[in-house]
Amino acid sequence: MSRINIVFAAAAVALSFSCTSLAQMRYVVVNGQLLHPRQVAQIESLFCSPIANGRYWYDPDTGIWGYEGNPQPQGQFVNRCGETSGRESLSQRGLLYSMSEILSGR
């Protein structure tokens, strides 16, 4: 085997290991189905909400979710895009000062 073939073979093996390890970084099972990391990323992006690794049940009609094996609902998966923290910013509360106001002591 030539030196170049060995290099390409080693690169292919390394790439397959890195793809496998990336896929293993996310472990999200919903209603018994293991989601691909890309599916998890798409859902997180669509709903602006992170999903922790774990096993869940989910009711798509209500958006209610829980942990697999526990019938107790844990929350409702809703679209959080555009949601604020619920607290106004300093500028909205009139507490943001300009540098000149701070330096002049007003």
GIDASUL-V685645 format. One record per pair of residues at least 4 apart in sequence whose ideal C-beta (glycine too) atoms are under 7 Angstrom apart, sorted by sequence separation. I is the first residue (numbers start at 1). J is the second residue. If there is no record, write none. Layout:
BEGIN
i,j
I,J
I,J
END
This chain:
BEGIN
i,j
1,5
3,7
4,8
5,9
6,10
7,11
8,12
9,13
10,14
11,15
12,16
13,17
14,18
15,19
16,20
17,21
18,22
19,23
20,24
21,25
29,33
35,39
37,41
38,42
39,43
40,44
41,45
42,46
43,47
66,70
88,92
97,101
99,103
100,104
1,6
29,34
30,35
35,40
44,49
59,64
66,71
88,93
90,95
91,96
97,102
101,106
44,50
66,72
90,96
28,35
44,51
58,65
66,73
67,74
43,51
57,65
66,74
56,65
57,66
64,73
65,74
56,66
65,75
26,37
40,51
56,67
57,68
25,37
28,40
55,67
56,68
64,76
65,77
54,67
55,68
63,76
23,37
26,40
63,77
22,37
63,78
58,77
28,51
28,53
27,53
28,54
29,55
30,56
31,57
26,53
29,56
31,58
30,58
47,77
48,79
49,80
47,79
48,80
47,80
48,81
29,68
END
